[in-house]
Amino acid sequence: ALLEPAATPVRFPEGFVWGAATAAYQIEGAAHDDGRGPSIWDTFCRTPGKVHAGHTGDVACDHYHRYPDDVALMAELGLHAYRFSVAWPRIQPDGSGPVNPRGLDFYDRLVDELRGRDIDPIITLYHWDLPQTLEDRGGWTNRETAERFADYAAAVYGRLGDRVTTWTTLNEPWCSAYLGYGNGVHAPGRQDPAATFAAVHHLLLAHGLGAAALRAAGATTVGITLNPAAVFPADPESPTDAQAVRLVDGLHNRIFFDPLLRGQYPADVLEHVARFTDLGYLRAGDEKLIGAPIDLLGVNYYAPTYVAARPGAAGGGGAYPGTEGIEFLPPVGPLTDMGWMIEPGGLTALLERISNDYPGVPMIVTENGAAFDDKFHRDAPGTDGRVHDADRVSYLDGHLRAAHEAIARGVDLRGYLVWSLLDNFEWAEGYRKRFGIIYVDYLTQRRVPKDSARWYQEVIHRNGL
Ligand code: GBH
């Protein structure tokens, strides 16, 4: 077998779901086809200095036109499930009002293609491409955006609900709020702590209203995907480092987990947030809506975070308002080409922690993977025409072992989806970072399954390593 790592074999539980994930703006292209309206990422990509080399998602992997070939590749790899997102601006070009049937037609075709190959579609309703018109009215700082999201969710369910069982509302609301409205690294590129926390709340409210709309329409499996942080102290013995962990964990994890799974924001976090806003956006009844039970929790994991209490340290900037005096340690040890630490143990710890503190919700790893850039052309076909991405294989192998370890410790983990099926538009990094297990030649749109894809095919076939 290919690239067999010298380690003990592991088997996953029967019925474990193996798959891959993508997101609309990162792969579809066809930015102006069939009535699609502009999203905040179309705008952001055209804002000088925001996205590497001015790259845009205009063409991306042209998946909008090539989806039958891409689904055929998924089938060849033996994927059980495919997680993709629906582009809101295809469904409602202005973010509200009548639906655009041609936009829905695309996902209709995609779902049929998947089901025809026995691949279970897992839908993400919002993976960051907010219709620009809604941003012009305040975006996620405006409560109305959450209400419009529920209309949109119902419209998509109305067309696909007879063939799609698994529905998730949002992908990584932490990123939308803290990177979009906090440090401005993502669209819409705002930098405002008050807006950040208003966005957190309205994203959670969108989840709550959206989930309620999906259920009212008949959905039975409804969830959300978060990117919880595995936060560790620089010094496990230090009480002040422990306090730093508590604050960062509060701002990254508990601010989402507690309202979603305990029906209430944590008091210490609200107190922190109140330094930046009068919390006027938080209305009676909101927490109850947000805390309605979910059936599935998606966990995206890439890298751990280490923090230390250091007087005078700058803190996490817009990404973590009010964390002055906390140092976010620079990554050390083996890194991916995103500069992210490779630490599979972080995944085990994270899954165990969620399972202990918020028991009773089945989980699925909705994203995990590694990127390498094009600088040394080492994540691209060599003279033999193949992509020998041994680093990615070893990253995935390590993280699957970590996921398996979590299951062994009692975590209810139902599946694993690799990020990503295809090399794609990596947000602010443009196309220079490649996360795919399938290589994409952006000049010709040729796909080349990397060694990691062949390896993953065997993993799926064996249900283990
Ligand atoms: C996800 O975001 C997205 O859902 C997906 O669209 C994207 O392509 C993919 O991941 C890859 O980026 O600096 O070491 O502390 C991931 C977002 C990942 C945010 C890791 C913060 C910090 C790592 N994040 N991260 S580190």
Residues whose N, C-alpha, C, O or C-beta is under 5 A from the ligand:
A	BS01	GBH	A23 E172 Y302 A303 P304 T305 G339 W340 M341
